[in-house]
Amino acid sequence: MDENGRAFTQRPRRWRRQLGIALLFLGALVLIFHRPLVFHFGRAVANHYAAKGNLKIDFALEGTIFTSLVVRNLHVVPVGPTIVESIDVDYIRADYSLLDLARRGVTDVLKNAEVRTARIVLNPAKRSPKPEVPEPNQKIGLFPVFPERLLLSDVNLIVRASPHDFVVEHLDLDLNPQNPGALRIGRLQIPAAPAWKNLSAQTSYTNKNLILSDLVLDDENKFRLIALDASHIRAKSIEVVLDA
């Protein structure tokens, strides 16, 4: 200890900080030069959790890891009782900022999301027979992740129901904060209602505030405005406006 009593307290702190920087640098090198190993581990983790849900999953991973991930040729099939009948997606891309995740939390991490050529088939009647007992006074939480840009291309969803399935075919959606976009649906089938075809609406998406305007199902069913404002999702608040 020096005459001011500072030498032995500053050196350990400096040493720990330098060690932390070195470990971060080493971890970055491992991710950069051993991406196949990291991707193999990611697939193993995905299969582990899929098996818990009576599912088998297969896909290929690409991307930089630090700023983006791409999933190609995703196939999910059931191996036991589950609501999922099948999931097939050609292309999924997520661009994100780990720096924003550290600074602001999960609500600001996702910058861009894309899904191309997807077919999802669900059957609620085949869900697991295990009883789900809700926790007492359990609160409903809001989904915290809304991308700053979203592109969906040829997305198809079927939910098995009686006497008619719920069907969304050939859904295209472009949400770009820089330019107005569009929603297009080739066919929409709601149980106990006629099927609607060739639907479209104008979209606006600024600061995570989604606005659909002039969605016409038929002469008797029209939506002048559907708005979902998630700009305050960090404060756990979402505003929904419907004018029909």
PAZAPA-4460 file (N, C-alpha, C; in steps of 0.05 Angstrom, whole numbers, plus 32768, in hexadecimal, padded with zeros to 4 digits):
% residues 244
    n_x    n_y    n_z   ca_x   ca_y   ca_z    c_x    c_y    c_z   seq   type   mol
   8011   7FE8   8000   8000   8000   8000   8012   8019   8000     1      M     A
   800B   802D   7FEF   801B   8045   7FEE   8011   8058   8004     2      D     A
   801C   806F   8004   8016   8082   801A   7FF9   808B   8019     3      E     A
   7FED   8089   8001   7FD0   8091   7FFE   7FBE   8079   8001     4      N     A
   7FC9   8061   8003   7FB9   8049   8006   7FA8   8041   7FEE     5      G     A
   7FB3   8045   7FD5   7FA3   8040   7FBD   7FAE   802A   7FAB     6      R     A
   7FC8   8023   7FAD   7FD4   8012   7F9A   7FC7   7FF6   7F99     7      A     A
   7FC3   7FEA   7FB1   7FBA   7FCF   7FB1   7F9C   7FCD   7FAB     8      F     A
   7F8D   7FE3   7FAC   7F70   7FE2   7FA6   7F6B   7FE7   7F88     9      T     A
   7F7D   7FF6   7F7A   7F79   7FFC   7F5E   7F83   7FE5   7F4C    10      Q     A
   7F99   7FD8   7F54   7FA4   7FC3   7F43   7F91   7FAC   7F3F    11      R     A
   7F85   7FA1   7F54   7F72   7F8A   7F50   7F5B   7F92   7F3E    12      P     A
   7F50   7FAB   7F40   7F3A   7FB3   7F2F   7F43   7FB4   7F12    13      R     A
   7F5B   7FBF   7F0D   7F65   7FC1   7EF2   7F69   7FA5   7EE7    14      R     A
   7F73   7F93   7EF7   7F78   7F78   7EEE   7F5E   7F6A   7EE7    15      W     A
   7F49   7F6D   7EF7   7F30   7F60   7EF1   7F24   7F6B   7ED7    16      R     A
   7F26   7F85   7ED3   7F1B   7F92   7EBB   7F29   7F87   7EA2    17      R     A
   7F44   7F85   7EA4   7F53   7F7B   7E8D   7F4D   7F5E   7E88    18      Q     A
   7F49   7F4E   7E9D   7F41   7F32   7E99   7F26   7F30   7E8C    19      L     A
   7F13   7F41   7E94   7EF8   7F40   7E87   7EFA   7F47   7E6A    20      G     A
   7F0A   7F5B   7E63   7F0D   7F63   7E46   7F19   7F4C   7E37    21      I     A
   7F2D   7F3F   7E42   7F3B   7F29   7E35   7F27   7F12   7E30    22      A     A
   7F17   7F0C   7E44   7F03   7EF6   7E41   7EEF   7EFC   7E2C    23      L     A
   7EE5   7F15   7E2B   7ED2   7F1D   7E16   7EDF   7F1A   7DFB    24      L     A
   7EF8   7F23   7DF8   7F06   7F21   7DDE   7F09   7F04   7DD7    25      F     A
   7F10   7EF3   7DEA   7F13   7ED6   7DE4   7EF9   7ECA   7DDC    26      L     A
   7EE3   7ED1   7DE9   7EC9   7EC7   7DE2   7EC1   7ED0   7DC6    27      G     A
   7EC7   7EE9   7DBE   7EC2   7EF2   7DA3   7ED1   7EE2   7D8F    28      A     A
   7EEA   7EDC   7D94   7EFA   7ECC   7D81   7EEF   7EB0   7D7E    29      L     A
   7EE5   7EA4   7D94   7ED9   7E8A   7D93   7EC1   7E8A   7D81    30      V     A
   7EB0   7E9F   7D84   7E98   7EA1   7D74   7E9E   7EA5   7D57    31      L     A
   7EB3   7EB6   7D51   7EBA   7EBC   7D36   7EC5   7EA4   7D27    32      I     A
   7ED8   7E96   7D34   7EE6   7E81   7D26   7EDB   7E65   7D2B    33      F     A
   7EC7   7E63   7D3C   7EBB   7E49   7D41   7E9C   7E4B   7D3F    34      H     A
   7E93   7E5A   7D2B   7E76   7E5C   7D27   7E69   7E41   7D22    35      R     A
   7E75   7E2E   7D12   7E68   7E14   7D0F   7E63   7E06   7D2A    36      P     A
   7E76   7E08   7D3C   7E73   7DFC   7D56   7E5C   7E09   7D66    37      L     A
   7E5B   7E24   7D64   7E45   7E33   7D71   7E2A   7E2C   7D65    38      V     A
   7E29   7E2A   7D4A   7E10   7E23   7D3D   7E07   7E06   7D45    39      F     A
   7E1A   7DF4   7D47   7E14   7DD9   7D4F   7E09   7DD8   7D6B    40      H     A
   7E14   7DE8   7D7D   7E0A   7DEA   7D98   7DEE   7DF6   7D98    41      F     A
   7DE9   7E0A   7D87   7DCE   7E16   7D85   7DB9   7E03   7D7B    42      G     A
   7DC0   7DF2   7D68   7DAD   7DDE   7D5E   7DA8   7DC9   7D74    43      R     A
   7DBC   7DC2   7D83   7DB9   7DAF   7D99   7DA6   7DB9   7DAE    44      A     A
   7DA9   7DD3   7DB5   7D98   7DDF   7DC9   7D7B   7DE1   7DBF    45      V     A
   7D77   7DE8   7DA5   7D5D   7DE9   7D99   7D4F   7DCE   7D99    46      A     A
   7D5E   7DB9   7D93   7D53   7D9E   7D93   7D4C   7D95   7DAF    47      N     A
   7D5C   7D9D   7DC2   7D56   7D96   7DDE   7D3B   7DA1   7DE7    48      H     A
   7D37   7DBB   7DE2   7D1E   7DC7   7DEB   7D06   7DBE   7DD9    49      Y     A
   7D0B   7DB9   7DC0   7CF6   7DAF   7DAE   7CEC   7D93   7DB8    50      A     A
   7CFF   7D82   7DC0   7CF8   7D68   7DCA   7CE6   7D69   7DE3    51      A     A
   7CEA   7D7E   7DF3   7CD9   7D81   7E0B   7CBC   7D87   7E03    52      K     A
   7CB9   7D93   7DEB   7C9E   7D98   7DE1   7C94   7D84   7DCE    53      G     A
   7CA0   7D6C   7DCE   7C98   7D56   7DBC   7C9C   7D5E   7D9F    54      N     A
   7CB1   7D6B   7D99   7CB7   7D75   7D7E   7CD2   7D6C   7D75    55      L     A
   7CD6   7D69   7D5A   7CF0   7D64   7D4E   7CF5   7D7B   7D3B    56      K     A
   7D0C   7D88   7D3E   7D12   7DA0   7D2F   7D2C   7D9C   7D1E    57      I     A
   7D2B   7DA7   7D06   7D43   7DA5   7CF5   7D46   7DC0   7CE6    58      D     A
   7D5E   7DCB   7CE5   7D62   7DE4   7CD7   7D80   7DE9   7CD4    59      F     A
   7D87   7DFD   7CC3   7DA3   7E05   7CBF   7DA6   7E22   7CC9    60      A     A
   7DBC   7E27   7CD6   7DC2   7E41   7CE2   7DD8   7E4F   7CD2    61      L     A
   7DD4   7E6A   7CCE   7DE8   7E7A   7CC2   7DE9   7E95   7CD1    62      E     A
   7DFC   7EA6   7CC9   7DFD   7EC1   7CD5   7E17   7EC7   7CE2    63      G     A
   7E18   7EE0   7CEC   7E31   7EE9   7CF9   7E31   7EE4   7D17    64      T     A
   7E1A   7EDD   7D22   7E16   7ED9   7D3F   7E14   7EF3   7D4E    65      I     A
   7E27   7F06   7D48   7E27   7F1F   7D57   7E11   7F32   7D4F    66      F     A
   7E09   7F32   7D35   7DF5   7F45   7D2C   7DDD   7F38   7D1E    67      T     A
   7DDF   7F1F   7D15   7DC9   7F13   7D07   7DCB   7EF4   7D08    68      S     A
   7DB3   7EE8   7D05   7DB1   7ECB   7D03   7D9D   7EC4   7CED    69      L     A
   7DA3   7EB0   7CDD   7D91   7EA7   7CC8   7D8B   7E89   7CCC    70      V     A
   7D72   7E82   7CCB   7D69   7E66   7CCD   7D5E   7E5F   7CB1    71      V     A
   7D69   7E4A   7CA6   7D5F   7E40   7C8C   7D54   7E24   7C8F    72      R     A
   7D40   7E1F   7C7E   7D34   7E04   7C7C   7D2C   7DF9   7C98    73      N     A
   7D1C   7E08   7CA6   7D12   7E00   7CC0   7CFB   7DEC   7CBC    74      L     A
   7CFD   7DD5   7CC9   7CE8   7DC1   7CC8   7CE3   7DB7   7CE5    75      H     A
   7CCA   7DB8   7CED   7CC2   7DAF   7D08   7CAB   7D9B   7D05    76      V     A
   7CAE   7D84   7D11   7C9A   7D6F   7D0F   7C95   7D64   7D2B    77      V     A
   7C7D   7D5A   7D31   7C77   7D50   7D4C   7C81   7D34   7D4F    78      P     A
   7C89   7D2D   7D68   7C91   7D12   7D6F   7C80   7D08   7D86    79      V     A
   7C6B   7D17   7D8D   7C59   7D10   7DA3   7C43   7D24   7DA4    80      G     A
   7C33   7D23   7DB9   7C1C   7D36   7DBB   7C26   7D53   7DBC    81      P     A
   7C1C   7D63   7DA9   7C24   7D7F   7DA8   7C11   7D8E   7D95    82      T     A
   7C0F   7DA8   7D99   7BFD   7DB8   7D89   7C08   7DBC   7D6D    83      I     A
   7C22   7DB8   7D69   7C2F   7DBC   7D4F   7C2B   7DA4   7D3E    84      V     A
   7C1F   7DA8   7D26   7C1D   7D93   7D13   7C35   7D93   7D00    85      E     A
   7C3D   7DAA   7CF7   7C55   7DAD   7CE7   7C5D   7DCB   7CE5    86      S     A
   7C76   7DD0   7CE2   7C81   7DEB   7CDD   7C97   7DE8   7CC8    87      I     A
   7C94   7DF7   7CB2   7CA8   7DF7   7C9D   7CAD   7E14   7C95    88      D     A
   7CC6   7E1D   7C98   7CCD   7E38   7C91   7CE7   7E38   7C81    89      V     A
   7CE7   7E45   7C69   7CFF   7E45   7C59   7D15   7E58   7C64    90      D     A
   7D0C   7E6F   7C6E   7D20   7E83   7C75   7D17   7E95   7C8C    91      Y     A
   7D27   7E97   7CA1   7D22   7EA9   7CB7   7D3C   7EB9   7CBC    92      I     A
   7D39   7ED3   7CBF   7D51   7EE4   7CC4   7D4A   7EF7   7CDB    93      R     A
   7D5D   7EFA   7CED   7D5B   7F0D   7D03   7D74   7F1D   7D05    94      A     A
   7D72   7F38   7D03   7D88   7F4A   7D08   7D84   7F58   7D22    95      D     A
   7D98   7F59   7D33   7D95   7F63   7D4E   7DAE   7F72   7D56    96      Y     A
   7DAB   7F7F   7D6D   7DC1   7F8F   7D79   7DC6   7F86   7D95    97      S     A
   7DDC   7F78   7D9A   7DE3   7F70   7DB5   7DE9   7F88   7DC7    98      L     A
   7DF3   7F9D   7DBA   7DF9   7FB5   7DCA   7DDF   7FC2   7DD5    99      L     A
   7DCA   7FC3   7DC4   7DB1   7FCD   7DCE   7DA4   7FBA   7DE2   100      D     A
   7DA9   7FA0   7DDF   7D9F   7F8D   7DF3   7DAC   7F93   7E0E   101      L     A
   7DC5   7F99   7E0F   7DD3   7F9F   7E28   7DCA   7FBA   7E33   102      A     A
   7DC6   7FCD   7E21   7DBF   7FE8   7E2B   7DA2   7FEB   7E32   103      R     A
   7D90   7FE1   7E21   7D73   7FE7   7E24   7D62   7FCF   7E2A   104      R     A
   7D6C   7FB7   7E27   7D5C   7FA0   7E2D   7D51   7F92   7E14   105      G     A
   7D41   7F7E   7E18   7D38   7F6D   7E02   7D25   7F7B   7DEF   106      V     A
   7D17   7F90   7DF8   7D04   7F9E   7DE7   7D11   7FAC   7DCF   107      T     A
   7D2B   7FB2   7DD0   7D38   7FC0   7DBB   7D4D   7FAF   7DAC   108      D     A
   7D4D   7F95   7DB1   7D63   7F85   7DA6   7D5E   7F7F   7D88   109      V     A
   7D45   7F7A   7D7F   7D40   7F70   7D65   7D3C   7F87   7D51   110      L     A
   7D4D   7F89   7D3D   7D4C   7F9F   7D29   7D3D   7F97   7D10   111      K     A
   7D40   7F7F   7D07   7D33   7F77   7CEE   7D2C   7F59   7CF0   112      N     A
   7D14   7F52   7CE7   7D0B   7F36   7CE7   7CFF   7F30   7CCC   113      A     A
   7D06   7F19   7CC0   7CFB   7F10   7CA7   7CF3   7EF3   7CA8   114      E     A
   7CDC   7EED   7C9D   7CD3   7ED1   7C9A   7CC9   7ECD   7C7E   115      V     A
   7CD4   7EB9   7C70   7CCD   7EB5   7C54   7CC4   7E98   7C50   116      R     A
   7CAD   7E95   7C43   7CA3   7E7A   7C3B   7CA0   7E68   7C53   117      T     A
   7C8A   7E6C   7C62   7C86   7E5D   7C7A   7C6A   7E50   7C79   118      A     A
   7C68   7E38   7C84   7C4F   7E2A   7C87   7C4E   7E1E   7CA3   119      R     A
   7C3A   7E27   7CB2   7C37   7E1F   7CCE   7C1C   7E12   7CD1   120      I     A
   7C1B   7DFA   7CDC   7C02   7DEC   7CE0   7C00   7DE4   7CFE   121      V     A
   7BEB   7DEE   7D0B   7BE7   7DE8   7D27   7BCC   7DD9   7D2B   122      L     A
   7BCC   7DC8   7D3F   7BB4   7DB8   7D45   7BB0   7DB8   7D64   123      N     A
   7BA0   7DCB   7D6E   7B9D   7DCD   7D8C   7B92   7DB3   7D98   124      P     A
   7B83   7DA3   7D88   7B78   7D8B   7D93   7B8D   7D76   7D9A   125      A     A
   7BA5   7D79   7D90   7BBA   7D65   7D94   7BCF   7D6F   7DA8   126      K     A
   7BC7   7D83   7DB8   7BDA   7D8D   7DCC   7BE0   7D78   7DE1   127      R     A
   7BF5   7D7C   7DF0   7BFC   7D69   7E05   7BE6   7D66   7E19   128      S     A
   7BDF   7D4D   7E22   7BC9   7D4A   7E35   7BD0   7D52   7E51   129      P     A
   7BE9   7D5A   7E56   7BF1   7D62   7E71   7BE1   7D7B   7E79   130      K     A
   7BD5   7D7A   7E91   7BC5   7D92   7E99   7BD8   7DA9   7E9F   131      P     A
   7BD0   7DC1   7E97   7BDF   7DD9   7E9C   7BD1   7DE8   7EB2   132      E     A
   7BDD   7DE9   7EC9   7BD1   7DF7   7EE0   7BDD   7E13   7EE2   133      V     A
   7BCE   7E28   7EDE   7BDA   7E42   7EDF   7BE1   7E4A   7EFB   134      P     A
   7BF6   7E5A   7EFD   7BFE   7E63   7F17   7BEA   7E77   7F22   135      E     A
   7BE6   7E77   7F3D   7BD2   7E8A   7F48   7BDB   7EA7   7F43   136      P     A
   7BC7   7EB7   7F3B   7BCC   7ED4   7F35   7BE1   7ED8   7F20   137      N     A
   7BE2   7EC5   7F0C   7BF6   7EC8   7EF7   7BEE   7EDF   7EE4   138      Q     A
   7C01   7EF0   7EDE   7BFC   7F07   7ECD   7C03   7F01   7EB0   139      K     A
   7BF4   7F0D   7E9E   7BFA   7F09   7E81   7C0F   7F1D   7E79   140      I     A
   7C25   7F14   7E6E   7C3A   7F26   7E66   7C39   7F2C   7E48   141      G     A
   7C43   7F44   7E41   7C44   7F4C   7E25   7C5D   7F42   7E18   142      L     A
   7C5A   7F3B   7DFE   7C72   7F32   7DEF   7C85   7F4A   7DEC   143      F     A
   7C9E   7F48   7DF6   7CAE   7F60   7DF8   7CBE   7F67   7DDF   144      P     A
   7CC0   7F55   7DCB   7CD1   7F59   7DB4   7CC1   7F61   7D9B   145      V     A
   7CC4   7F79   7D92   7CB8   7F83   7D79   7CCF   7F8D   7D68   146      F     A
   7CD2   7F82   7D50   7CE9   7F8A   7D3F   7CE4   7FA6   7D34   147      P     A
   7CFA   7FB4   7D2E   7CF8   7FCE   7D22   7CEF   7FCC   7D05   148      E     A
   7CF4   7FB5   7CF8   7CEA   7FB0   7CDD   7CE2   7F93   7CDB   149      R     A
   7CCC   7F8D   7CCC   7CC2   7F72   7CC9   7CBA   7F6D   7CAD   150      L     A
   7CC2   7F56   7CA2   7CBA   7F4E   7C87   7CB1   7F31   7C88   151      L     A
   7C98   7F2C   7C81   7C8D   7F11   7C7F   7C85   7F0D   7C61   152      L     A
   7C8E   7EF6   7C56   7C88   7EF0   7C3A   7C7E   7ED3   7C38   153      S     A
   7C66   7ED0   7C2D   7C5A   7EB6   7C28   7C59   7EA5   7C42   154      D     A
   7C4C   7EB1   7C56   7C48   7EA2   7C6F   7C2C   7E96   7C6F   155      V     A
   7C2A   7E7C   7C77   7C11   7E6E   7C77   7C0D   7E61   7C92   156      N     A
   7BF5   7E65   7C9D   7BEE   7E5B   7CB7   7BD4   7E4C   7CB6   157      L     A
   7BD3   7E34   7CC1   7BBB   7E24   7CC3   7BB8   7E1B   7CE0   158      I     A
   7BA1   7E21   7CEC   7B9A   7E17   7D07   7B82   7E05   7D04   159      V     A
   7B86   7DEC   7D0A   7B70   7DD8   7D07   7B59   7DDE   7D1A   160      R     A
   7B41   7DDE   7D0F   7B29   7DE3   7D1F   7B11   7DD6   7D12   161      A     A
   7AFC   7DD4   7D20   7AE3   7DC8   7D15   7ACC   7DDC   7D17   162      S     A
   7ABD   7DE0   7D01   7ABD   7DD0   7CE8   7AD0   7DDA   7CD3   163      P     A
   7ADC   7DF2   7CD7   7AEF   7DFD   7CC3   7B08   7E06   7CD1   164      H     A
   7B1F   7E03   7CC3   7B38   7E0C   7CCE   7B3A   7E2A   7CCC   165      D     A
   7B4B   7E35   7CDD   7B54   7E51   7CDA   7B6C   7E51   7CC7   166      F     A
   7B6A   7E60   7CB2   7B7E   7E5F   7C9D   7B87   7E7B   7C94   167      V     A
   7BA1   7E7F   7C93   7BAC   7E97   7C87   7BC0   7E8D   7C72   168      V     A
   7BBB   7E94   7C59   7BCC   7E8B   7C43   7BD9   7EA2   7C35   169      E     A
   7BF3   7E9E   7C2E   7C02   7EB1   7C1E   7C01   7ECE   7C2A   170      H     A
   7C09   7ECF   7C44   7C0A   7EE9   7C51   7C25   7EF6   7C4B   171      L     A
   7C23   7F0F   7C42   7C3B   7F20   7C3E   7C37   7F39   7C4F   172      D     A
   7C4C   7F41   7C5E   7C4A   7F59   7C6F   7C65   7F66   7C6F   173      L     A
   7C65   7F80   7C69   7C7E   7F90   7C69   7C7A   7FA7   7C7C   174      D     A
   7C89   7FA7   7C92   7C89   7FBC   7CA5   7CA4   7FC9   7CA6   175      L     A
   7CA5   7FE1   7C99   7CBE   7FEF   7C96   7CBB   800B   7CA1   176      N     A
   7CCA   8013   7CB5   7CC6   802E   7CC0   7CCD   8045   7CAD   177      P     A
   7CDC   803E   7C97   7CE4   8052   7C84   7CCF   8058   7C6F   178      Q     A
   7CBF   8043   7C68   7CAC   8046   7C52   7C92   8038   7C59   179      N     A
   7C7B   8041   7C4E   7C62   8033   7C51   7C64   8017   7C44   180      P     A
   7C55   8005   7C50   7C56   7FE9   7C46   7C3A   7FDF   7C40   181      G     A
   7C37   7FC5   7C3F   7C1E   7FB9   7C38   7C1A   7F9E   7C45   182      A     A
   7C01   7F97   7C4A   7BF9   7F7C   7C53   7BE9   7F6F   7C3D   183      L     A
   7BF0   7F57   7C36   7BE1   7F48   7C22   7BDC   7F2B   7C2D   184      R     A
   7BC4   7F22   7C29   7BBC   7F07   7C31   7BAD   7EFA   7C1A   185      I     A
   7BB7   7EE3   7C11   7BAB   7ED5   7BFB   7B90   7ECA   7C02   186      G     A
   7B8E   7EBF   7C1B   7B74   7EB3   7C24   7B74   7EB3   7C42   187      R     A
   7B5D   7EBC   7C4D   7B58   7EBC   7C6A   7B3E   7EAD   7C70   188      L     A
   7B41   7E98   7C80   7B2A   7E88   7C87   7B27   7E88   7CA5   189      Q     A
   7B11   7E92   7CAF   7B0B   7E92   7CCC   7AF4   7E7E   7CD0   190      I     A
   7AF6   7E6D   7CE5   7AE0   7E5A   7CEA   7AC5   7E68   7CEC   191      P     A
   7AB1   7E5C   7CE0   7A95   7E66   7CE0   7A92   7E80   7CD1   192      A     A
   7AA4   7E84   7CBE   7AA2   7E9C   7CAD   7AAB   7E95   7C91   193      A     A
   7AA2   7EA4   7C7C   7AAB   7E9E   7C61   7AC9   7EA5   7C5E   194      P     A
   7AD5   7E98   7C4A   7AF1   7E9E   7C44   7AF4   7EB8   7C35   195      A     A
   7B07   7EC8   7C3C   7B0D   7EE0   7C2E   7B27   7EDD   7C1E   196      W     A
   7B28   7EE8   7C06   7B3F   7EE4   7BF5   7B4A   7F00   7BEB   197      K     A
   7B64   7EFF   7BE6   7B71   7F17   7BDA   7B6D   7F30   7BEB   198      N     A
   7B74   7F2E   7C05   7B71   7F45   7C17   7B8B   7F56   7C16   199      L     A
   7B87   7F6F   7C1C   7B9E   7F81   7C1C   7B99   7F99   7C2E   200      S     A
   7BAE   7FA5   7C38   7BAB   7FBD   7C49   7BC6   7FCC   7C48   201      A     A
   7BC4   7FE6   7C4D   7BDC   7FF7   7C4E   7BE8   7FF5   7C6A   202      Q     A
   7C02   7FF6   7C6D   7C0F   7FF5   7C87   7C21   800C   7C8C   203      T     A
   7C23   8014   7CA5   7C37   8028   7CAE   7C43   801D   7CC7   204      S     A
   7C5D   8021   7CCA   7C6B   8015   7CE1   7C82   8028   7CEA   205      Y     A
   7C7C   803B   7CFA   7C8F   804F   7D03   7C92   804C   7D22   206      T     A
   7CAA   8049   7D2B   7CB0   8047   7D48   7C9F   8030   7D54   207      N     A
   7C9E   801A   7D46   7C8F   8002   7D4F   7C71   8007   7D53   208      K     A
   7C67   801A   7D44   7C4A   8020   7D44   7C3E   8016   7D2A   209      N     A
   7C31   7FFF   7D2B   7C26   7FF2   7D13   7C0A   7FFC   7D0E   210      L     A
   7C05   8005   7CF5   7BEB   800E   7CED   7BE3   8000   7CD3   211      I     A
   7BCC   7FF2   7CD3   7BC0   7FE7   7CBB   7BA8   7FF7   7CB4   212      L     A
   7BA6   7FFF   7C9B   7B8F   8010   7C93   7B82   8004   7C7A   213      S     A
   7B67   8007   7C7A   7B57   7FFF   7C63   7B59   7FE1   7C5C   214      D     A
   7B55   7FD1   7C71   7B53   7FB4   7C6D   7B36   7FAC   7C68   215      L     A
   7B30   7FA4   7C50   7B14   7F9D   7C48   7B12   7F7F   7C44   216      V     A
   7B01   7F72   7C55   7AFC   7F56   7C53   7AE6   7F51   7C3E   217      L     A
   7AD0   7F60   7C40   7ABB   7F5F   7C2D   7AAA   7F78   7C31   218      D     A
   7A93   7F7A   7C23   7A83   7F92   7C25   7A79   7F98   7C41   219      D     A
   7A76   7F84   7C52   7A6B   7F88   7C6C   7A80   7F88   7C82   220      E     A
   7A99   7F81   7C7C   7AAE   7F7F   7C90   7AC6   7F8F   7C87   221      N     A
   7ACA   7FA6   7C93   7AE0   7FB8   7C8B   7AED   7FC3   7CA4   222      K     A
   7B08   7FC5   7CA3   7B18   7FD1   7CB8   7B25   7FEA   7CAD   223      F     A
   7B1B   8001   7CB7   7B28   801A   7CAF   7B43   801D   7CBB   224      R     A
   7B46   8013   7CD4   7B60   8016   7CE2   7B63   8000   7CF6   225      L     A
   7B7B   7FF4   7CF6   7B84   7FE2   7D0B   7BA0   7FEB   7D13   226      I     A
   7BA3   7FF3   7D2C   7BBC   7FFE   7D35   7BC6   7FEF   7D4E   227      A     A
   7BE0   7FE9   7D4E   7BED   7FDC   7D65   7C06   7FEC   7D6B   228      L     A
   7C05   7FFB   7D80   7C1C   800D   7D87   7C2D   7FFF   7D9D   229      D     A
   7C44   7FF6   7D95   7C57   7FE9   7DA7   7C6F   7FFB   7DAD   230      A     A
   7C6C   8015   7DA8   7C83   8027   7DAC   7C8A   802A   7DCA   231      S     A
   7C77   8023   7DDC   7C7D   8024   7DF8   7C7F   8009   7E05   232      H     A
   7C87   7FF5   7DF5   7C89   7FDA   7DFF   7C9D   7FD7   7E16   233      I     A
   7CB1   7FE9   7E16   7CC5   7FE8   7E2C   7CB8   7FEE   7E47   234      R     A
   7CA2   7FFE   7E46   7C93   8004   7E5F   7C7C   7FF0   7E62   235      A     A
   7C7C   7FD9   7E53   7C68   7FC4   7E55   7C4C   7FCF   7E4E   236      K     A
   7C4B   7FDE   7E38   7C32   7FEA   7E30   7C2E   7FE8   7E12   237      S     A
   7C16   7FDF   7E09   7C0F   7FDD   7DED   7BF4   7FE9   7DEA   238      I     A
   7BF0   7FFA   7DD6   7BD6   8006   7DD0   7BCB   7FFA   7DB6   239      E     A
   7BB2   7FF2   7DB7   7BA4   7FE6   7DA0   7B8C   7FF7   7D99   240      V     A
   7B89   7FFE   7D7F   7B73   800E   7D76   7B66   7FFF   7D5E   241      V     A
   7B4C   7FFD   7D5E   7B3D   7FEF   7D49   7B25   8001   7D40   242      L     A
   7B24   8006   7D26   7B0E   8015   7D1B   7B03   8005   7D04   243      D     A
   7AEC   7FF9   7D07   7AE1   7FE6   7CF4   7AC4   7FEC   7CEE   244      A     A
***
